[in-house]
Structures are given as structure tokens and as C-alpha cells.
Amino acid sequence: MNGSTTIQLDKSVVKSLKKIREYPRQTYNELITRMIELFINVKERNQYDEFLHKIQQQKMKELWDNKEDEEWEDA
């Protein structure tokens, strides 16, 4: 490995990393790199979901905030 460094991890973190390995000889570097990729993908998907939610808010307001629905509330 070029440009490697040492980081300190709690023993509980190392134990958790060992449990989530995809295969027994997977290095922590490979595992952490994979976790970073997954985190970035989830974060991007979440931003997309938030974007869609904001777009849909106005339409949902139009659909739900109407007199017909208000009349049913009092029925």
C-alpha cells in the first residue's frame, strides 16, 4: 500500500468490522472503502428523495387543501 497510515480504533469497532466483512480475508481498507461508497450512494439517493418531496409538496397541498375535503371533516 502506498501512502498508508495508522488509525486508532476502539476494540468494539474492530470487532464490528470483522463481523461485517464480505469475505474472511477482506482487509479493513477494502471494507472501509466499500462502506464509504455505500454511504455516498445512500446520501445521493436521500438528496434525490428530498428533491422529489419538495417538488411534490405543492401538488399535494393542491390535492388536500380543498373545500370538498373540508366538508367531509364536518360530516
C-alpha positions in Angstrom: 0.0 0.0 0.0 1.3 3.4 -1.0 0.8 6.3 1.4 -0.7 4.2 4.2 -1.3 5.4 7.7 -2.2 4.0 11.1 -5.5 4.9 12.7 -6.7 4.1 16.2 -10.0 2.2 16.6 -11.8 1.0 19.6 -11.7 -2.7 20.0 -15.5 -2.7 19.7 -15.2 -1.0 16.3 -12.7 -3.6 15.1 -15.0 -6.4 16.3 -17.9 -4.9 14.4 -15.7 -4.5 11.2 -14.8 -8.2 11.5 -18.5 -9.1 11.7 -19.5 -7.2 8.5 -16.7 -8.4 6.2 -17.9 -9.7 2.9 -15.3 -12.4 2.9 -12.9 -13.7 5.6 -9.7 -12.2 4.2 -11.1 -8.8 3.3 -8.9 -6.0 4.5 -10.1 -3.2 6.7 -9.0 -0.8 3.9 -11.3 -2.7 1.4 -14.1 -2.8 3.9 -13.9 0.9 4.8 -13.7 1.9 1.1 -16.8 -0.2 0.4 -18.6 1.4 3.3 -17.7 4.9 2.0 -19.1 4.0 -1.4 -22.3 2.8 0.1 -22.6 5.9 2.3 -22.1 8.2 -0.7 -24.8 6.3 -2.7 -27.3 6.5 0.2 -26.6 10.1 0.7 -27.1 10.9 -3.0 -30.3 8.9 -3.1 -31.6 10.7 0.0 -30.9 14.0 -1.6 -32.9 12.9 -4.6 -35.7 11.8 -2.4 -35.7 15.2 -0.6 -35.8 16.9 -4.0 -38.8 14.9 -5.1 -40.5 15.5 -1.8 -40.1 19.3 -2.2 -41.5 19.2 -5.7 -44.5 17.1 -4.7 -45.4 19.3 -1.7 -47.1 22.0 -3.8 -49.2 19.4 -5.7 -50.1 17.6 -2.5 -51.2 20.9 -1.0 -53.5 21.5 -4.0 -54.9 18.0 -3.7 -55.5 18.0 0.0 -56.4 21.6 0.8 -59.8 21.9 -0.9 -63.3 22.6 0.2 -64.6 19.1 -0.7 -62.2 17.5 1.9 -63.1 20.1 4.5 -66.8 19.3 4.1 -66.1 15.6 4.8 -64.3 16.5 8.0 -67.5 18.0 9.4 -69.8 15.2 8.2 
